[in-house]
């Protein structure tokens, strides 16, 4: 079904093995989410932050499993845009791609602003724009170089998080009683927190959207996605426990830099600047991988002319979708110059949850011969995506639904114009 990649604008070169694919997934997930999402999630869930993390992880696992099976079947750039198009029809593929591009473009701006707020708070917007320009240039010269940089970033962030966990769990302020779930926890709050925490898990999609650049994708992608997700869950759970036992849910909910505040409370204030630096590095890694993934989805949509076909061009030397990357960089730079961080998290989560709902429904249509997952996986995944999306803060639900509806309307108008 569909046209070949070469006929739609050139093929990308397969550079990435399992290790690099896992690293890119880790760079997307173990990024600024763990530094930024804990506080708003704690404000929603209270003392039930860890159950909210578990709920987000269950939905993420189902999404990851469905995505891995689909990516092995369709190893092309574009992720769920391709899966929805091939399994459900062009409209559903388009809608998934639209949700991903819009939601993740907002994520790019949030990550860029996180870099700015940690590096130079007084000039956060200027630093954010500079980060976008620099990382767009890195992506432009080839995905291998992006993977090398991401590998270094992941190493630094894991080292910082290990130091935070060690300091908190061995410090004088440690109080495991703070892990008990109290009366402040409500089912609605837990679901809202899970939706916000999903923002930090969603990076495994980057592995699938790079399907056209992965060696032996039928084996590599199904191995890389669950590996990256499993490592991320372990790291997030350790960090969540460590911060809770030092700060408690109330103090965590009001913290502007939760991990830095936690190490200070644990009696290791000298580690706080290192944590701030780690947060900036993490945000850079997340931004790098986000630009990479959004540009590949734009490439796939441009090949099918849902976006300007000029964006489907692949650079003859660097073998990257260079026009798509430049377009993403330009839009994100504008948003980073004018936007704010927290507003983008809920909006991004809504768009990405819509994207994964389509992925799970697409996985349901696979046959056993095509590597279909256990039936319960796409069912729980699709239902979980819908529930978490509508449990988000009302402003995020309204803005996200409006943008999805606008995308659907644009598709209908374009199809109507094509028939006349």
SESEVEX-522143 format. One record per atom (N, C-alpha, C, CB): residue in one letter; y, z, x. Coordinates in steps of 0.1 Angstrom, whole numbers, plus 2048, in hexadecimal, padded with zeros to 3 digits. Atoms other than C-alpha are relative to their C-alpha. Glycine has a CB too. Example, Ala and Ser with C-alpha at 12.3 -4.5 7.8 and 13.67 -1.06 7.14 Angstrom:
A7F4800809/A7D384E87B/A80C800809/A80080C7F6/S7F58007F7/S7F5847889/S80B8087F8/S8057F2804/
//
This chain:
X7F4800809/X800800800/X80C800809/X80080C7F6/X7F48007F9/X8237F980C/X8007F680C/X80380D806/X7FF80A7F5/X82F7E482A/X7FE80780D/X80E7FA7FF/X8027FA7F3/X8267EA84E/X80C805806/X7F97F6809/X7F47FB7F9/X83D7FE864/X8077F6807/X7FC80C809/X7FA80A7F7/X8437E187B/X8097F77F7/X7F67F9808/X7F8809808/X84E7CB85E/X80C8077FA/X7F77FB7F5/X7F57F9806/X8657E6851/X80B80480A/X7FB80C7F8/X7F57FD7F7/X8797EA871/X7FB80580D/X80880B7FA/X8047FC7F2/X8647F0890/X7F780D800/X80B802809/X8097F47FF/X84980989A/X80580980B/X7F27FC803/X7FD7F67F6/X84E8298AD/X7F480280A/X80480E7FA/X80B7FF7F6/X83A8318CD/X7FA80E7FE/X8067FE80E/X8077F3801/X81F84C8CC/X80080780D/X7F17FD7FB/X7FF7F87F4/X8288668E6/X7F980E7FF/X80E802803/X8027F1801/X81E8888D8/X7F18037FD/X8088057F4/X80D7FA802/X7FD89B8DB/X80180C7F8/X7F980280D/X8007F4808/X7F28BB8CA/X80A80A805/X7F2806800/X7F77F67FB/X8058D28E1/X80F7FD7FD/X7FE80180F/X7F2803803/X8268C08DE/X8038007F1/X8047F2806/X7FE7FF80E/X8228BD8B8/X80180E7FB/X7F47F97F9/X8007F2804/X81B8E28B5/X80E806805/X7F5808807/X7F37FB7FB/X83A8E98CB/X80B7FC7F8/X8027FC80F/X7F5804809/X8508D48B5/X8008077F3/X7FF7F07FE/X8017F880C/X8438E6897/X80580E802/X7F28007FB/X7FB7F27FD/X84A9088A7/X80F800802/X7F980580D/X7F28017FE/X86C8FD8B2/X8087FF7F3/X8047F4809/X7FA80280D/X8748F488E/X7FF80D7F8/X7F97F57F8/X8027F3808/X86691587F/X80580C807/X7F18017FD/X7FB7F47F9/X86C92F89A/X80E7FD805/X7F680480B/X7F38037FC/X89092789A/X80A80A7FA/X8047F27FB/X7F67F7805/X8AF93688B/X7FC8077F3/X80D7F97FE/X8047FA80C/X89C93E86B/X7FD80F801/X7F47F97FA/X8047F27FE/X88E95F879/X80C808803/X7F680180B/X7F47F87FD/X8B0969885/X80A8007F5/X8077F980C/X7F680180A/X8C395F866/X7FB8037F2/X8067F27FF/X8057FF80D/X8AC961848/X7FB80E7FC/X7F57F67FE/X8057F3803/X8A098584B/X80A8087F7/X7FD80780C/X7F67F8807/X8C099583E/X8017FC7F1/X80E7FF807/X7FF80380E/X8C598181E/X7F38027F9/X8047F17FE/X80D7FD806/X89F984817/X7FF80E7FD/X7F57FB809/X8017F1802/X8A19AA81B/X8098047F5/X80380780D/X7F77FC80B/X8BF9AB804/X7F97FC7F2/X80D7F8801/X80780480D/X8A99997E9/X7F48097FE/X7FD7F2800/X80D7FA802/X8889AA7EF/X80080F802/X7F67FA809/X8007F17FD/X8929CD7FB/X7F580380A/X7FF8087F4/X80A7FC7F8/X8759DF809/X7F37F7800/X7FC80E7FD/X80B809801/X85D9C37FF/X8027F3808/X7FE7FC7F1/X7FD80C7F8/X8699AC81A/X7F37FA806/X80980480C/X80C8057FA/X8469A982A/X7F77F97F5/X7F880B806/X80780880B/X83599F808/X8077F37FE/X7FF8087F4/X7F980D802/X850985804/X7FD7F680B/X810803800/X8048087F5/X848978827/X7F27FA7FE/X80180880D/X80D805803/X82497681D/X7FF7F67F6/X7F780C7FC/X7FF80A80B/X82C9637FD/X8057F3806/X8088057F5/X7FA80C7FA/X84194A811/X7F57FA809/X80C803808/X80A8057F7/X82494782A/X7F57F97F8/X7FA80B808/X80B807808/X80A93F80E/X8057F37FC/X7FD80A7F4/X7FB80E804/X820923800/X8017F780C/X80D8027F9/X7FF8097F4/X827916823/X7F27FC805/X80780880B/X80D8047FC/X80291682B/X7FA7F57F7/X7F680D7FF/X80580B809/X7F990280C/X8087F3803/X8028047F1/X7F880C7FD/X8168EA813/X7FB7FA80E/X80F803801/X8048057F3/X80B8E7838/X7F27F97FF/X7FF80C80A/X80D806801/X7E78E082E/X8007F37F9/X7F680A7F9/X7FF80C807/X7F08C6815/X8077F5809/X8088027F3/X7F88097F8/X8098B682D/X7F77FB80C/X80C807806/X8098047F4/X7EF8B684A/X7F67F57FB/X7F980C806/X80A80A804/X7D58A3835/X8077F37FD/X7F98067F3/X7F980D803/X7EF88A829/X8057F980C/X80C8037F6/X7FB8067F4/X7FE88584B/X7F57F9808/X80780B809/X80C8077FA/X7DB87D859/X7FD7F37FA/X7F480A800/X80380C808/X7D786483E/X80B7F5802/X7FE8037F1/X7F48097FF/X7FA855842/X80880480C/X8088007F3/X7F97FC7F4/X805859866/X80C7F8803/X7F780080C/X7F38087FF/X82884A861/X80B80A800/X8017F67F5/X7F47F8801/X84B857865/X8048017F1/X80B7F9808/X7FB7FF80E/X859865845/X7F980C7F8/X7FE7F47F8/X8077F5807/X84088183B/X7FE7FE7F1/X80980C802/X80380080E/X83F888816/X8077F47F9/X80480D7F9/X7FA80D805/X85686A80F/X7F57F67FF/X80C7FC808/X80A8097FF/X83985581A/X7F48047F7/X7FA7FE80E/X80B7FC808/X81E86A809/X8027FE7F1/X7FD80F803/X7FC80180E/X83086B7E7/X8007F17FC/X80D8067FD/X7FF80F803/X8368457E9/X7F27FA7FF/X8087F980B/X80D806800/X81283D7F1/X7F78067F5/X7FA80280E/X8097FA809/X8018567DA/X8058017F1/X7FC80E805/X7FB7FD80E/X81885B7BC/X8097F47FB/X80880C800/X7F780A804/X83083D7BD/X80D801807/X8028007F1/X7F38007F8/X8518327CC/X80A80A7FC/X8067F27FF/X7F67F6804/X8668497B7/X7FE80E806/X8018017F1/X8027F37FB/X8558697C1/X80180180F/X7F18047FC/X7FD8007F2/X85585F7E5/X80F800804/X7FA7F3807/X7F18007FE/X87A8587E3/X80680E7FD/X8067F67F7/X7FA7F3803/X8818797D2/X7FD80A80A/X7FA8047F2/X8037F77F5/X86E88C7ED/X8087FD80C/X7F17FF803/X7F88037F5/X88087A808/X80F8047FE/X8007F1803/X7F27FC803/X8A28807F7/X80180F801/X8037FB7F2/X7FF7F17FF/X89B8A57F4/X7FF80580E/X7F58067F8/X8017FC7F2/X8908A7818/X80D7FD808/X7F47F9806/X7F48047F8/X8AE894826/X80C8097FD/X8037F17FE/X7F47F8804/X8C88A7812/X7FE80E804/X8027FF7F0/X8027F27FD/X8B88C9816/X80080380F/X7F38057FB/X8017FE7F2/X8B18C583B/X80D7FD807/X7F57F8806/X7F38027FA/X8D38B7842/X80980C7FF/X8077F47F9/X7F97F3801/X8E18D7834/X7FB80A80A/X7FE8067F2/X8067F77F6/X8C98EA84B/X8057FD80E/X7F07FE800/X7FA8037F3/X8D68D7869/X80D806802/X8017F0801/X7F37FA7FF/X8F98E2861/X7FF80F802/X8087FC7F4/X8027F17FF/X8ED90685C/X7FC80480E/X7F68057F6/X8057FD7F2/X8DB90687E/X80B7FE80A/X7F47F8803/X7F58037F6/X8F98F6890/X80A80C7FF/X8077F37FC/X7F67F5802/X910911881/X7FA80D806/X8048027F2/X8067F47FA/X8F792C88C/X80280080F/X7F18017FC/X7FD8017F2/X8FA91F8AF/X80E804803/X7FD7F1805/X7F27FD7FE/X91F9218AD/X80480F7FE/X8097F87F7/X7FD7F2803/X92094489E/X7FA80A80B/X7FA8047F3/X8067F87F6/X90A9528BA/X8067FD80E/X7F17FE801/X7FB8037F3/X91993F8D7/X80F803801/X7FE7F1803/X7F27FE7FF/X93E9418CF/X8058027F1/X8087F5807/X7FC7FE80E/X9469518AD/X80D7FB7FC/X7FE80F7FC/X7F2804804/X96B94A8AE/X8017F17FF/X80980580B/X7FF80F801/X9649248B2/X7F27FB7FC/X8037FB80E/X80E804804/X94392289F/X7FF7F27FC/X7FC8097F5/X80180E805/X94B90188E/X8017F680C/X80B7FD7F6/X7FF8097F4/X9568F08AF/X7F3800808/X80B804809/X80D7FF7F8/X9368FC8C1/X7F57F97F8/X7FC80F803/X80A806809/X9218F18A3/X8017F1801/X8028047F2/X7FE80E7FF/X92F8CE8A5/X7FB7FB80E/X80E7FB7FD/X8048047F2/X92A8CC8CB/X7F1801801/X80680A80A/X80E7FF800/X9068D88C6/X7F97F47FA/X7FB80D7FA/X80680C807/X8FF8BC8AD/X8017F4809/X8077FE7F3/X7FE80B7F8/X90E8A28C4/X7F67FF80C/X80E7FF805/X8087FF7F4/X8FA8AE8E2/X7F17FD7FC/X80180E807/X80E801803/X8D88B08D0/X7FD7F27FA/X7FC80B7F6/X80280D804/X8DD88F8BF/X7FE7F680C/X80C7FB7F7/X8018087F4/X8E18808E2/X7F2802806/X80B80480A/X80E7FD7FB/X8C08918ED/X7F67F97F8/X7FD80F800/X80A807809/X8AD8838CF/X8017F1802/X8038047F2/X7FE80E7FF/X8BC8618D5/X7F97FA80C/X80F7FD802/X8068057F4/X8AD85D8F8/X7F1801800/X80580680C/X80F800801/X8898638EB/X7FA80D7FC/X7FB7FC80D/X8067F5806/X87287A8D9/X7F880880B/X7F67FC7F6/X8067F87F5/X8608848FA/X80980A806/X7FA7F680B/X7F67F77FB/X880893907/X80380B7F6/X80D7F9804/X7FF7F680A/X8848A58E6/X7F580B801/X8017FA7F2/X80C7F77FF/X8618B48EA/X80180980C/X7F37F8800/X7FF7F87F4/X8688BF90D/X80A80B7FE/X8047F780C/X7F67F6802/X8888D1903/X7FB80A7F6/X80D7F97FB/X8057F680A/X8788E18E5/X7F6809806/X7F97F87F4/X8097F77F9/X85C8EE8FB/X80780C807/X7F77F880A/X7F87F67F9/X875901910/X80680A7F6/X80A7FA809/X7F97F7809/X88890E8F2/X7F680A7F9/X8067F77F5/X80A7F7806/X86891B8E1/X7FC80B809/X7F37F87FC/X8047F67F6/X85E92D901/X80B80C800/X7FF7FA80E/X7F57F67FF/X88093F903/X8008087F3/X80E7F9802/X8007F980C/X8809488DE/X7F580A7FE/X8017F77F4/X80C7F8801/X85D9568DE/X80180C80A/X7F37F9804/X7FE7F57F7/X86696B8FD/X80A80A7FA/X8057FB80E/X7F67F8806/X8859798EB/X7FA8087F5/X80C7F87FC/X8067FA80B/X8729818CC/X7F680B804/X7F97F67F6/X80A7F67FA/X8569938E0/X80880C805/X7F87F980B/X7F87F57FB/X8719A88F0/X8058087F5/X80B7FB809/X7FB7F980C/X8809B18CE/X7F58087FA/X8067F67F6/X80C7F9807/X85E9BB8BF/X7FC80C809/X7F47F67FE/X8037F57F7/X8569D08DE/X80A80B800/X7FE7FB80E/X7F67F6800/X8779E18DE/X8008087F3/X80E7FA802/X8007F980D/X8769E98B9/X7F48097FD/X8027F67F5/X80D7F8803/X8529F58B7/X7FE80B80A/X7F57F7800/X8017F57F7/X856A0C8D5/X80C809801/X7FD7FA80E/X7F47F87FF/X879A198CF/X80080C7F8/X80B7F77FB/X7FF7F3807/X884A3B8C2/X8037FE7F1/X80B808807/X7FC80180E/X891A2D8A1/X7F47FA7F7/X80C7F67FF/X80C805807/X86EA20897/X7FC8097F5/X7F57FC809/X8047F780C/X864A2D874/X7F77F77F7/X80C8067F9/X809809808/X845A1C865/X8018037F1/X7F2802805/X7FE7FE80E/X84DA2D844/X8087F67F9/X80580E7FE/X7F780A806/X867A1383F/X7F97F37FB/X80B7FC80A/X80880C804/X84B9F983A/X7FB8027F1/X7F57FE809/X8057FE80E/X842A0A818/X8097F97F6/X8008107FE/X7F980780A/X84C9F77FA/X80580A7F5/X7F77F57F9/X7F97F6809/X865A0A7E4/X8047FA7F3/X80C805807/X7FC80480D/X874A077C2/X80A7F5800/X80580C7F8/X7F580A7FF/X88F9EF7CE/X7F97F2800/X80880180D/X80780D800/X8749D37CF/X7FD7FB7F2/X7F4800809/X80380680D/X8729BC7B0/X7F97F3802/X80D7FE7F8/X80680D7FF/X85C99E7AA/X8097F4802/X7F77FD7F4/X7F680A7FF/X87A9887A6/X80780080E/X80B8017F6/X7FA7FF7F3/X8899957C6/X7F77FB80B/X80480E803/X80A8047F6/X86998F7D9/X7FF7F1801/X7F28067FD/X80180F801/X86796B7CD/X80D7F9806/X7FE7FB7F2/X7F48057FA/X88C9657D6/X80080180F/X80C8077FA/X8017FE7F2/X8869737F8/X7F67F6806/X7FD80E804/X80A8097FB/X86795E7FC/X8067F2801/X7F48007F7/X7F980D800/X87C93F7F3/X8097FE80C/X8077FD7F4/X7F78007F5/X89694880D/X7F980080E/X80980C800/X8087FF7F4/X87C950828/X7F87F2802/X7F680B800/X80780D7FE/X86B92E821/X8097F7808/X7FE7FA7F2/X7F78087F7/X88A91F832/X7FC80180E/X80E8057FE/X8047FE7F3/X87D92D852/X7F27FA804/X80080F804/X80E8057FE/X85992084D/X7FF7F1800/X7F78067F6/X80180E804/X8618FC843/X7FF7F680C/X80B7FD7F8/X7FF8097F5/X8628EE866/X7F37F8803/X80480780C/X80C8077FD/X83D8E3867/X8017F27FB/X7F48077FA/X7FF80E805/X8488C4854/X8047F780B/X80B7FF7F5/X7FC8087F5/X8578B8874/X7F47F9807/X80880880B/X80C8067FA/X8348B1881/X7FC7F47F8/X7F480B801/X80580B809/X82B89C863/X80A7F4800/X7FF8057F2/X7F680B800/X84C888864/X8007F980D/X80E8067FD/X8028077F3/X84487F888/X7F37F9801/X80280A80C/X80D805801/X82387187D/X7FE7F3808/X7FB7FE7F3/X80180D7F9/X82B84F88C/X80180180F/X80B7F67FB/X7FE7FE7F1/X83285E8AF/X7F5809806/X80D805802/X80B7F67FC/X8128748B1/X7F47F7804/X7FC80A7F5/X80D8067FB/X7F38698C5/X7F58047F7/X7FE80280F/X80C7FD808/X7D38688B0/X8048097F4/X7F5807809/X7FB7F780B/X7E5875891/X7F68057F7/X80A7F87F8/X80A7FB809/X7C587887C/X7FB80E805/X7F57F67FE/X8047F37FB/X7BB895893/X80B809804/X7F77FD80C/X7F67F77FB/X7DB8A18A2/X8088077F5/X80A7F7808/X7F77FA80A/X7F08A7883/X7F880C7F8/X8047F67F6/X8077F5807/X7D58BC86F/X7FE80C809/X7F37FB7FB/X8017F57F7/X7D18D188E/X80D807803/X7F97FC80E/X7F37FB7FB/X7F58D5898/X8078087F5/X8097F5804/X7F87FA80B/X8048DF876/X7FB80E7FD/X7FF7F87F3/X8057F2802/X7ED8FE86F/X80280980C/X7F28007FB/X7FD7F87F4/X7F0909893/X80E805801/X7FC7F780D/X7F17FD800/X816908892/X80380A7F6/X8087F47FF/X7FD7F780B/X81791A871/X7FA80E802/X7FB7FA7F2/X8067F37FD/X7FE93587B/X80780880B/X7F27FE804/X7F87F97F5/X81193D89B/X80D8057FB/X8027F780C/X7F37FC806/X83293E888/X7FE80C7F7/X8067F57F8/X8027F4809/X82495686D/X7FE80D808/X7F47FD7F7/X8037F47F8/X81796E888/X80E805806/X7F67FD80B/X7F37FC7F9/X83996E89A/X80A8067F5/X8077F4806/X7F77FB80B/X84D972879/X7FC80E7FB/X8017F67F5/X8057F4805/X83798E86D/X80380C80A/X7F18007FD/X7FE7F67F6/X83A9A188E/X80F803800/X7FC7FB80E/X7F27FE800/X86099C88E/X8058087F3/X8087F3801/X7FC7F980D/X8639A7869/X7FC80E800/X7FA7F97F5/X8047F27FF/X84F9C786F/X809807809/X7F1800804/X7F87F97F6/X8639CF88E/X80E8037FB/X8017F780D/X7F27FE805/X8859CB87E/X80080A7F4/X8067F37FB/X8017F780C/X87A9DE85E/X7FE80E805/X7F57FC7F7/X8037F37FC/X86D9FC871/X80C807807/X7F3801808/X7F47FA7F9/X88EA00884/X80C8017F6/X8037F780C/X7F4800809/X8A89F686A/X7FE8057F2/X8067F2800/X8037FE80E/X8979FB849/X8067F57F7/X80680D7FB/X7FC80B808/X89D9E382C/X80F7FF7FC/X7F97FF7F3/X7F2800804/X8C09EE822/X8097FC80C/X80580E7FB/X7F88037F4/X8CF9EC845/X7FE7F1804/X7FE80980B/X80380E7FD/X8BD9CB84B/X8077F77F7/X7F17FE7FF/X7FA80980A/X8CB9BC82B/X80F7FD804/X7FF8067F2/X7F18017FD/X8EF9C2838/X8037FC80E/X80780D7FC/X7FE8037F2/X8E99B885C/X8057F1802/X7F3802808/X7FC80E7FD/X8FC999869/X7F77FA80B/X80F800803/X8088057F6/X8E6996887/X7F480A801/X8077FF80E/X80A7F6802/X8C69A987D/X7F880480D/X7F67FC7F6/X8087FD7F4/X8B29A689E/X80880680B/X7F97F3805/X7F87F97F6/X8CF9AF8B4/X80380E7FC/X80D7F8802/X7FE7F2805/X8D79CD89E/X7F4808802/X8057FF7F2/X80C7F97FF/X8B39D789F/X7FD80580E/X7F47F87FB/X8037FB7F2/X8B09D98C5/X80B80A804/X8017F480A/X7F67F57FD/X8D19ED8C6/X7FB80D7FA/X80E7FC7FB/X8047F4807/X8C3A058AC/X7F3806807/X7FC7FD7F2/X80C7FB7F9/X8A2A078C1/X80480680D/X7F77F5801/X7FC7FA7F4/X8B6A148DE/X8007F780C/X7F880C803/X80080A7F5/X8B79F48F3/X80C7F77FE/X7F27F8801/X7F4809802/X8DB9E78EF/X8027F580A/X80C8097FF/X7FE80B7F6/X8D99D390F/X7F87F47FC/X7FB80580D/X80880C804/X8C09BC8FE/X8077F87F5/X7F28057FA/X7F980780B/X8D99B38E2/X8057F2805/X80B8087FB/X7FA80D7FB/X8EB9978F7/X7F47F6802/X80880280C/X80B8097FE/X8C9989900/X7FB7FA7F2/X7F4807807/X80580480D/X8BF9888DB/X80A7F67FA/X7FF80C7F6/X7F680A805/X8E09768D2/X7FE7F3807/X80E805803/X80380D7F9/X8D995C8ED/X7F37FA7FB/X7FF80380F/X80C806805/X8B69588E0/X8027FA7F2/X7F580B7FF/X7FD80580D/X8C39538BD/X8077F2801/X8098097F8/X7F980D7FE/X8DA9378CA/X7F77F6804/X80C80280A/X80A8097FC/X8BE9278DC/X7F67FC7F5/X7F880680C/X80980280C/X8A792A8BD/X8077F67F7/X7FD80C7F9/X7F9809809/X8C29198A8/X8017F2806/X80E8057FD/X80080D7FA/X8C58FD8C1/X7F37F97FF/X80480180F/X80E806802/X89F8F78C0/X7FE7FC7F2/X7F680A804/X80280480E/X89F8F789A/X8097F47FD/X80480C7F7/X7F780B803/X8BD8DF899/X7FA7F3806/X80E803806/X80680B7FA/X8AC8C88B2/X7F57FA7F8/X7FB80480E/X80C805807/X88C8C589E/X8057FB7F2/X7F680B7FE/X7FC80580D/X89F8C287D/X8067F2800/X80B80A7FA/X7FA80E7FE/X8B48A4889/X7F57F6801/X80980080B/X80C8097FD/X893895895/X7F97FD7F3/X7F680780A/X80780380C/X882899873/X8087F97F6/X7FB80D7FA/X7F780680A/X89F88F85D/X8017F1803/X80D8067FE/X7FE80E7FC/X8A486F871/X7F47F87FD/X8047FF80F/X80D808803/X87F86586D/X7FE7FE7F1/X7F4808806/X80180380F/X880869847/X80A7F67FC/X80380D7F9/X7F680B803/X8A0854846/X7FB7F3805/X80D803807/X80680D7FB/X88E83A85B/X7F67FB7F6/X7F980380D/X80A80480A/X871839842/X8077FB7F3/X7F780B7FD/X7F980480C/X889837824/X8087F3802/X80980B7FB/X7F980D7FD/X89E81C835/X7F77F4801/X80880280C/X80A80B800/X87F80883B/X7FD7FA7F2/X7F3804807/X80380480D/X879807816/X80D7FD7F8/X7F880B7F9/X7F3803806/X89E80180F/X8058097F6/X8007F27FB/X7FA7F6808/X8A48217FD/X80D805806/X7F680C7FD/X7F37FE7F9/X8BF826817/X8037F3808/X7FE80D80A/X7FC80D7F9/X8D280B82B/X7F67FC80A/X80E802806/X80B8057F7/X8B87F683D/X80480080E/X7FC7F27FC/X7FC8007F2/X8CD7F685C/X7FB80D807/X80F7FF801/X8047F37FA/X8C281B861/X7F17FF804/X80280B7F6/X80E8017FC/X89E80F866/X7FE7FA80E/X7F97F77F7/X8018057F2/X8A6801889/X7FA80A80A/X80E7FB805/X8067F87F5/X89180E8A6/X8057FB80D/X7F08007FF/X7FA8047F3/X8A180E8C9/X7F67FA808/X80680D807/X80A8077F8/X88F7F58DF/X7FC80780D/X8057F2804/X8037F97F3/X89180B8FE/X7FA80E7FD/X80C801809/X8037F2802/X88F82F8F1/X7F58027F5/X80C8087FD/X80A80080B/X8788278D3/X80280C7F6/X7F2802806/X7FC7F680A/X88B83E8BB/X8087F97F6/X80880C807/X7F880580A/X89C83789A/X80F803802/X7FC8057F2/X7F37FC7FB/X8BE8378AB/X80B8007F6/X8047F880C/X7F580180A/X8D482D88E/X7FF80C7F6/X8007F37F9/X8027F5809/X8C4847877/X80480D807/X7F18017FC/X7FC7F47F9/X8C9862892/X80F801801/X7FA80080E/X7F17FF800/X8EE859896/X8068037F3/X8057F3806/X7FB7FE80D/X8F3859871/X7FE80F7FC/X7F97F77F5/X8027F1803/X8E387C86D/X80A808809/X7F1803804/X7F77F87F7/X8F788988B/X80E8007FB/X8007FA80E/X7F2801805/X91887C87C/X8028097F3/X8037F27FD/X7FF7F880D/X91188C859/X80080F803/X7F57FC7F6/X8027F27FD/X9058AD868/X80D805807/X7F4802808/X7F47FB7F9/X9248AF87F/X80B8037F6/X8047F580A/X7F57FE80A/X93B8AB861/X7FD80D7F8/X8017F47F6/X8037F4808/X9288C684D/X80280D809/X7F27FF7FB/X7FF7F57F7/X9278DD86C/X80F804802/X7FA7FD80D/X7F27FD7FE/X94D8DA86F/X8068067F4/X8077F3803/X7FA7FB80D/X9538E584B/X7F880A7F8/X8037F47F7/X8097F9808/X9358F883E/X7FE80F804/X7F37FA7FF/X8047F27FD/X92691C83F/X7F1801800/X80680A7F6/X80F7FF7FE/X903928848/X7F88057F4/X7FE80A80C/X8097FA80A/X8F693E82C/X7FF7F77F3/X80680D7FC/X80180880C/X8FF926810/X7F67F4802/X80E7FA7FD/X80980B7FD/X8EA90B821/X7F28047FF/X8037FA80D/X80E7FC7FF/X8CA920822/X7F97FE7F2/X7FF80E804/X80680280E/X8C39217FC/X8007F27FC/X8088097F6/X7FF80E804/X8CF8FD7F7/X7F57F8807/X80D7FA803/X80A8077F8/X8B88F1813/X7F28047FA/X80180480E/X80E7FC804/X89A905806/X7FD7F97F3/X8008107FD/X80280780D/X89E8F67E3/X7FB7F2802/X80C8007F7/X80480E7FE/X89D8D27F0/X7F37FF807/X80B7FA809/X80D8017F8/X8808D9808/X7F48047F7/X80180880D/X80A7FC809/X86C8EB7ED/X7FC7F47F7/X80380C7F8/X80280C808/X8708CC7D7/X7F87F6808/X80D7FA7FB/X8078097F7/X8648B77F4/X7F1803801/X80680080E/X80D7FB7FF/X8458CC7F8/X7F88007F3/X7FF80D807/X80780180D/X83D8CC7D3/X7FA7F27FF/X80A8037F5/X80680E800/X8398A67D6/X7F57FF809/X80C7F6803/X80B8007F6/X8248AB7F5/X7F38057FA/X80380780D/X80C7F9805/X80C8C27E3/X7FA7F77F4/X80380E7FA/X80580980B/X8098AB7C4/X7F97F4806/X80B7FC7F6/X80680B7F9/X80288E7DC/X7F3803806/X80A7FB80B/X80D7FB7FA/X7E78A27EE/X7F58017F5/X80280D807/X80A7FF80B/X7D68A87CC/X7F97F37FD/X8088057F3/X80580D803/X7D18837C8/X7F67FA80B/X80B7F67FE/X8098047F6/X7BD8807E8/X7F28017FC/X80280780E/X80E7FF803/X7988797E5/X7F980880C/X7F97F27FF/X8077F97F6/X77E88D7F9/X7FE7F780D/X7F28047FC/X8018097F5/X77986E80F/X80D7FF808/X7FB7F27FC/X7F38007F9/X79E86F817/X80480D806/X80B7FB7F6/X7FD7F37FA/X79D893823/X8078097F6/X8087FE80C/X7F97F8809/X7A88A4803/X7FE80F803/X7FC7FD7F2/X8027F17FE/X7AF8CA807/X7F98067F4/X80D806803/X8067F980B/X79E8E37F1/X80A8007F4/X7FD80F803/X7F880380B/X7AC8DE7CE/X80B80B7FE/X7F87FF7F3/X7F67F5802/X7BD9017CD/X80C7FF809/X7F980D802/X7F58017F6/X7D38F87EB/X80C7F97FA/X7FB7FA80D/X7F4807805/X7E98DE7DB/X8058067F3/X7FD7F17FE/X7FC7F980C/X7E98F17BA/X80980C803/X7F48047F7/X7F87F57FC/X7F69117C9/X80D7FC807/X7F880A809/X7F48047F9/X80D8FE7E0/X80B7FA7F6/X7FC7F580A/X7F6805809/X81E8EA7C4/X80680A7F7/X7F97F57F7/X7FB7F5809/X8209087AC/X80A809808/X7F58087FA/X7F87F77F7/X82E91D7C9/X80D7FA803/X7F980480C/X7F48067FD/X8489047D2/X80A8007F4/X7FE7F1803/X7F880080C/X8559027AE/X80580E7FD/X7F87FB7F3/X7FC7F2803/X8559287A9/X80B80580A/X7F4809801/X7F67FB7F6/X86792F7CA/X80D7F87FF/X7FA7FE80E/X7F4808801/X8809137C5/X8098067F5/X7FD7F17FD/X7F77FB80B/X88C9217A3/X80280F801/X7F97FD7F3/X7FD7F27FE/X88B9457B0/X80B80280A/X7F3807805/X7F57FF7F7/X8A693D7C9/X80D8047F9/X8027F3807/X7F37FC806/X8CA9497C3/X8057F57F7/X80B80380A/X7FC80980B/X8D99387A4/X8087F4806/X8088067F5/X7F880A7FA/X8F39257B9/X7F87F5807/X80B806809/X8098097F8/X8D89167CF/X7F87F77F6/X7F6808809/X80880780A/X8C390C7B0/X8097F57FA/X7FA8097F5/X7F880A807/X8E08FB79F/X8057F5809/X80D8077FA/X7FC80B7F7/X8ED8E87BD/X7F57F8804/X80780680C/X80C8087FC/X8CA8DE7C8/X7FC7F77F5/X7F580A804/X80580880B/X8C08D27A6/X80A7F47FD/X7FF8087F3/X7F680A803/X8E18BF7A2/X7FE7F480B/X80E805801/X80180A7F5/X8DC8AD7C4/X7F37F87FE/X80080680E/X80D807803/X8B78A47BB/X8027F77F4/X7F580A7FD/X7FD80880C/X8C3897799/X8087F4804/X8068087F5/X7F780B7FC/X8DE8827AA/X7F87F6808/X80B806809/X8088097F9/X8C48737C1/X7F77F87F7/X7F780780A/X808807809/X8AE86A7A4/X8087F67F8/X7F980A7F6/X7F7809807/X8CB85B791/X8047F3809/X80D8077FC/X7FD80B7F7/X8D48467B0/X7F47F6801/X80480580E/X80C8097FF/X8B08397B2/X7FF7F87F3/X7F3809801/X80180880D/X8B182F78D/X80A7F57FF/X80280A7F4/X7F680A800/X8D281D791/X7FD7F4809/X80E806804/X80380B7F7/X8C680A7AF/X7F57F77FB/X7FC80680E/X80B808805/X8A680079E/X8057F77F4/X7F48097FB/X7FA80880B/X8BA7F577F/X8087F4805/X8088097F7/X7F880B7FA/X8D17E0794/X7F77F5806/X80A80580B/X80980A7FA/X8B37D07A6/X7FA7F77F5/X7F6807808/X80680880B/X8A57C5784/X8097F67F9/X7FA8097F6/X7F6809807/X8C57B4778/X8047F5809/X80C8087FC/
//
